Amino acid sequence: MSTYSEKPPEKTSLRYFKYTLIYILLIPFINWSFTWAPMWELLPGWAFNPVTIVTGLVLVVRDFAQREIGHEVLIAMAIAIGLTFVTSGGELAIASGAAFAISEIVDWLLFTFTKYRLSTRVLLSSALAAPIDTSVFLYGASFIRDAQFTIPNIVMSIGGKMLGALVIWWLIRQREVPRKT
């Protein structure tokens, strides 16, 4: 028996809302990155924006923010889209907002109506939302910067999202599975 036990953070402390704060800051940062990040050409005609690789973090962090604040995650998303508007302009904020709204609906449906364990919901949520979210966002981003709505960008973004989801799935799954002693 351990003599040390850490109290969970109070609901009024910033530590309680750590994933929500990360979510709010990550969205405008990634969106802003799409305005300046260079395109990398791997093969002729196969160029992609390297930011697409890390976009998966947003969907996974959103899942944790949703666990912290429930449906108020929509308020966090609105704040983040507002910050995107300020940092990157209205067109990108609209593209991002539409993409997040779609993925949030998928998340809400999965987390509300299924009783799967958390790890499964995180993985399913990303698998269902990533292709739609990615396509909507990159299509909107293509009006701001050429060559965003491309097969390489779509593939790299979905791949990045799913890689991030798989890592988080595995970490959560390790906590869910009882260990043999």
N, C-alpha and C positions, 0 to 999 in steps of 0.2 A: 504494500500500500504506500502510495506516495504521500509525502507530507506537503508537497507543493501542488497547489492547484490554481490555475489561472482563471480568474473570473471572466466570463464573456463580456465583451465591451457593452457599455450602456447604449441604448438606442439614441441617445443624444450626442454620443461621441463620434468623431470623424472616423475612428477605426471601425465602427459598426457599419458605416457606409463606404468602406474602402473600395469595393468593386463598383459601386455606383459612381463614385468620383472618378475612378479609372475609366469607366465607360463614357462618362460625360466629356472627359478630356481626350480620350482616344479617338472619338469620332471626328472632331474638327481637325485634329492633328493628321490623321490619315487622309481626310478629304483635302486638306491644304497641301499635303504631299503630292497629290495627284496633279496639282497645278504647276509643279516645278520639277518633279523627279524625271531624270532622263530615261528615255526608252532604250532598252538593251536589245540588241539584235543577236540572237543566238544562231540563226540560220537566215539565209535570204528570205524575206517575207515573214519571218517568225520573230517579231520584236514584241517585247512586253514591257510594261511599267513594273519595276521591281517592288513597288509598294503593294502590288496585288498579292504578293506572297504573304504579307503580314495582316491582310484584311480579315483573316480568319479569327484573329484575336478578338475582334469586336463582337462577333456572334457568341463566342464562348464567354467573354466577360459579361455580355448582356445576360446570359443564363445565370451567372452568379449574382449580378445586380438584381435580377428578378427574384432570386431567392431572398435577397436582403430586403427589398421594398415592395415585392409583389407587383400588382398592376400599376403602381406608381412609376414603374420603369418607363411608362409612356411620357411622364413628365420629364424624366431624365433625358429621354430621347429628344424631346422638344427643346430642352435647354441646349443639348449638344448640336442640334440642327440650327438653333439660333446663333450659337458660336461659329458654326460653319458659315452661316450667312455673313457674319461680321468679318471672318478671316479669309473667306474664299469666294464670296459672292452668292447672289441669289440663285443662279442657274445650278451651281453645284449643290447648294442647300436643298433645292427642289429634287434633284436627282437622288441625293442621299436620303432625304426624307421619304421619298416614294419607295426606295429600296428597303429602308428600315421598316417602314410600315408593313410592307409585304412579309418580310421575315418575322416581324413581331406578331403578325396574325398567325403565321405557322407555329411560332413558339407558343403563343397563347392557347391555340387549339391542342397542341401536344401536351403542354404542362397542365391544362385544365381538364381535359377529357381522357387522358390515359393514366394508368396507374403503374407504368413501367418504373423501374428504379431510375434514379437520377442519371446514372451513367448512360443508360440506354436513351433516355430523353434528350440528353445533350448531343449524342451521336445522331439520332434520328432528326432532331431539329436542324442540325447543320446540314445533313444530307438532303433534306427537303428544301430548306431555305436557300442554301448557297447558290444553286444554279439560277434561281429566280432573282434573288437579291443581286447577284453579280451582273446578270444581264440587264436588269433595270438600271442599276447604277452606271455601268459602263456605257450604256446607250445614252443616258443623260449627260455623262461626262464628255462624250464625243462632241457635244455641241459647244463645249468650252475649249477643248483641246483635241486636235485631230488624232486619229489612230488609237483611240481608247477602246472602242467597241470592235475588238478584233478577236479572232479565235485564240491566238496566244494569250492575250490578256484574260479572256474568259477562262481558259484552261488553267492558267497559273493562279488566278484568283480563287477558283473553286478548289484547286489542289491545295493552295495555302490554307483556305478555310477548313478543308477536311483534315489536313495535317495537324493544324491546331486543335481541331475537335478530337482527333484520335489521341493526341497527347493528353488532353484533359480527360477524355473518356477513360484512358488507361489509369491515370492518377486517381480519379474518383472510384473506378472499379476496384483498385487495390484497397481502398478504404472500406468498400462495401463487402468484399469477400472476407469471411471470417478466416483468420490465420490459424493454422494447425500449430499446436505447441508441443 
